[in-house]
């Protein structure tokens, strides 16, 4: 969710409308920061990925 969406959400929920720049500053002051993904998904199964690469992906390269 970007700051435009957050500004819209705050405006609709609280009927408090402000410029996006100010909303970003306020959120930063109370401890919110843009979030970045941690990396790979916890559900990632390396064994299944390797198997898929050997069986399916190799065939796709040869057939294409």
N, CA and C atoms as a LAMMPS dump frame, in Angstrom:
ITEM: TIMESTEP
0
ITEM: NUMBER OF ATOMS
192
ITEM: BOX BOUNDS ff ff ff
-5.0000000000000000e+02 5.0000000000000000e+02
-5.0000000000000000e+02 5.0000000000000000e+02
-5.0000000000000000e+02 5.0000000000000000e+02
ITEM: ATOMS id mol type element x y z
1 1 1 N 0.859 -1.173 0
2 1 2 C 0 0 0
3 1 3 C 0.902 1.232 0
4 2 1 N 0.702 2.098 -0.959
5 2 2 C 1.532 3.295 -1.011
6 2 3 C 0.895 4.434 -0.21
7 3 1 N 1.62 5.529 -0.094
8 3 2 C 1.147 6.631 0.745
9 3 3 C -0.132 7.259 0.203
10 4 1 N -0.377 7.186 -1.098
11 4 2 C -1.62 7.696 -1.663
12 4 3 C -2.805 6.889 -1.141
13 5 1 N -2.65 5.569 -1.109
14 5 2 C -3.717 4.703 -0.623
15 5 3 C -3.943 4.89 0.88
16 6 1 N -2.855 5.056 1.621
17 6 2 C -2.977 5.277 3.061
18 6 3 C -3.693 6.596 3.332
19 7 1 N -3.35 7.627 2.582
20 7 2 C -4.008 8.928 2.735
21 7 3 C -5.501 8.8 2.457
22 8 1 N -5.852 8.077 1.404
23 8 2 C -7.257 7.864 1.059
24 8 3 C -7.978 7.091 2.166
25 9 1 N -7.341 6.068 2.689
26 9 2 C -7.929 5.252 3.763
27 9 3 C -8.179 6.086 5.014
28 10 1 N -7.193 6.875 5.414
29 10 2 C -7.35 7.741 6.593
30 10 3 C -8.474 8.75 6.353
31 11 1 N -8.497 9.33 5.16
32 11 2 C -9.534 10.314 4.844
33 11 3 C -10.933 9.726 4.923
34 12 1 N -11.111 8.538 4.354
35 12 2 C -12.439 7.917 4.366
36 12 3 C -12.845 7.455 5.768
37 13 1 N -11.901 6.88 6.487
38 13 2 C -12.225 6.299 7.792
39 13 3 C -12.462 7.368 8.858
40 14 1 N -11.599 8.382 8.877
41 14 2 C -11.671 9.393 9.933
42 14 3 C -12.224 10.739 9.449
43 15 1 N -12.54 10.826 8.149
44 15 2 C -12.952 12.086 7.548
45 15 3 C -11.932 13.18 7.843
46 16 1 N -10.668 12.797 7.704
47 16 2 C -9.535 13.688 7.955
48 16 3 C -8.661 13.669 6.703
49 17 1 N -8.705 14.747 5.94
50 17 2 C -8.011 14.783 4.66
51 17 3 C -6.776 15.645 4.775
52 18 1 N -5.677 15.147 4.243
53 18 2 C -4.412 15.861 4.308
54 18 3 C -3.601 15.542 3.058
55 19 1 N -2.527 16.253 2.873
56 19 2 C -1.645 15.975 1.737
57 19 3 C -0.825 14.717 2.036
58 20 1 N -0.496 13.99 0.98
59 20 2 C 0.251 12.731 1.143
60 20 3 C 1.571 12.941 1.866
61 21 1 N 2.244 14.044 1.576
62 21 2 C 3.544 14.316 2.195
63 21 3 C 3.416 14.378 3.724
64 22 1 N 2.378 15.013 4.193
65 22 2 C 2.18 15.137 5.637
66 22 3 C 1.828 13.791 6.268
67 23 1 N 1.043 13.01 5.563
68 23 2 C 0.685 11.683 6.08
69 23 3 C 1.95 10.836 6.213
70 24 1 N 2.809 10.879 5.206
71 24 2 C 4.061 10.129 5.251
72 24 3 C 4.913 10.555 6.452
73 25 1 N 5.019 11.851 6.695
74 25 2 C 5.796 12.357 7.835
75 25 3 C 5.213 11.89 9.16
76 26 1 N 3.894 11.975 9.295
77 26 2 C 3.229 11.563 10.54
78 26 3 C 3.428 10.078 10.788
79 27 1 N 3.249 9.262 9.756
80 27 2 C 3.442 7.824 9.919
81 27 3 C 4.878 7.498 10.327
82 28 1 N 5.825 8.212 9.756
83 28 2 C 7.229 7.999 10.121
84 28 3 C 7.484 8.388 11.581
85 29 1 N 6.877 9.47 12.022
86 29 2 C 7.064 9.924 13.404
87 29 3 C 6.516 8.936 14.421
88 30 1 N 5.446 8.217 14.07
89 30 2 C 4.869 7.255 15.018
90 30 3 C 5.448 5.85 14.843
91 31 1 N 6.475 5.72 13.985
92 31 2 C 7.202 4.459 13.905
93 31 3 C 6.928 3.581 12.704
94 32 1 N 6.084 4.034 11.795
95 32 2 C 5.825 3.251 10.593
96 32 3 C 6.859 3.593 9.529
97 33 1 N 7.268 2.576 8.783
98 33 2 C 8.228 2.776 7.712
99 33 3 C 7.824 1.879 6.537
100 34 1 N 8.245 2.233 5.333
101 34 2 C 7.949 1.361 4.195
102 34 3 C 8.517 -0.042 4.438
103 35 1 N 7.738 -1.033 4.108
104 35 2 C 8.15 -2.411 4.366
105 35 3 C 8.769 -3.022 3.122
106 36 1 N 9.796 -3.826 3.334
107 36 2 C 10.443 -4.553 2.256
108 36 3 C 10.32 -6.043 2.55
109 37 1 N 10.178 -6.859 1.526
110 37 2 C 10.108 -8.302 1.76
111 37 3 C 11.386 -8.821 2.411
112 38 1 N 11.244 -9.84 3.253
113 38 2 C 12.4 -10.413 3.946
114 38 3 C 13.287 -11.236 3.029
115 39 1 N 12.778 -11.68 1.934
116 39 2 C 13.565 -12.521 1.032
117 39 3 C 12.697 -13.626 0.489
118 40 1 N 13.147 -14.837 0.634
119 40 2 C 12.417 -15.983 0.098
120 40 3 C 11.245 -16.348 1.004
121 41 1 N 10.225 -16.899 0.382
122 41 2 C 9.039 -17.32 1.122
123 41 3 C 9.379 -18.492 2.041
124 42 1 N 8.766 -18.527 3.203
125 42 2 C 8.993 -19.616 4.157
126 42 3 C 8.509 -20.945 3.597
127 43 1 N 7.517 -20.9 2.718
128 43 2 C 6.943 -22.124 2.156
129 43 3 C 7.76 -22.672 0.997
130 44 1 N 8.798 -21.992 0.596
131 44 2 C 9.597 -22.391 -0.561
132 44 3 C 10.19 -23.784 -0.341
133 45 1 N 10.007 -24.657 -1.313
134 45 2 C 10.488 -26.033 -1.224
135 45 3 C 11.591 -26.22 -2.274
136 46 1 N 12.835 -26.144 -1.842
137 46 2 C 13.971 -26.203 -2.75
138 46 3 C 14.041 -27.532 -3.501
139 47 1 N 13.666 -28.625 -2.835
140 47 2 C 13.703 -29.947 -3.468
141 47 3 C 12.73 -30.018 -4.65
142 48 1 N 11.524 -29.517 -4.455
143 48 2 C 10.531 -29.528 -5.538
144 48 3 C 10.942 -28.61 -6.681
145 49 1 N 11.572 -27.5 -6.361
146 49 2 C 12.025 -26.57 -7.399
147 49 3 C 13.117 -27.223 -8.24
148 50 1 N 14.076 -27.876 -7.594
149 50 2 C 15.151 -28.552 -8.316
150 50 3 C 14.591 -29.654 -9.21
151 51 1 N 13.637 -30.4 -8.686
152 51 2 C 13.007 -31.468 -9.459
153 51 3 C 12.288 -30.894 -10.673
154 52 1 N 11.561 -29.818 -10.493
155 52 2 C 10.85 -29.18 -11.592
156 52 3 C 11.835 -28.698 -12.661
157 53 1 N 12.925 -28.114 -12.208
158 53 2 C 13.919 -27.61 -13.167
159 53 3 C 14.482 -28.74 -14.022
160 54 1 N 14.74 -29.888 -13.405
161 54 2 C 15.294 -31.02 -14.138
162 54 3 C 14.273 -31.615 -15.107
163 55 1 N 13.055 -31.755 -14.673
164 55 2 C 12.054 -32.47 -15.463
165 55 3 C 11.306 -31.577 -16.454
166 56 1 N 10.85 -30.432 -15.999
167 56 2 C 9.974 -29.606 -16.825
168 56 3 C 10.748 -28.506 -17.548
169 57 1 N 11.528 -27.758 -16.827
170 57 2 C 12.216 -26.613 -17.418
171 57 3 C 13.179 -27.034 -18.506
172 58 1 N 13.861 -28.149 -18.317
173 58 2 C 14.8 -28.631 -19.324
174 58 3 C 14.057 -28.934 -20.622
175 59 1 N 12.892 -29.522 -20.537
176 59 2 C 12.083 -29.81 -21.716
177 59 3 C 11.574 -28.571 -22.404
178 60 1 N 11.27 -27.561 -21.648
179 60 2 C 10.794 -26.307 -22.235
180 60 3 C 11.891 -25.632 -23.061
181 61 1 N 13.112 -25.665 -22.566
182 61 2 C 14.225 -25.054 -23.303
183 61 3 C 14.472 -25.794 -24.609
184 62 1 N 14.447 -27.119 -24.581
185 62 2 C 14.724 -27.926 -25.778
186 62 3 C 13.614 -27.79 -26.803
187 63 1 N 12.362 -27.712 -26.327
188 63 2 C 11.226 -27.658 -27.228
189 63 3 C 10.979 -26.286 -27.832
190 64 1 N 11.514 -25.231 -27.196
191 64 2 C 11.201 -23.874 -27.61
192 64 3 C 11.98 -23.452 -28.78
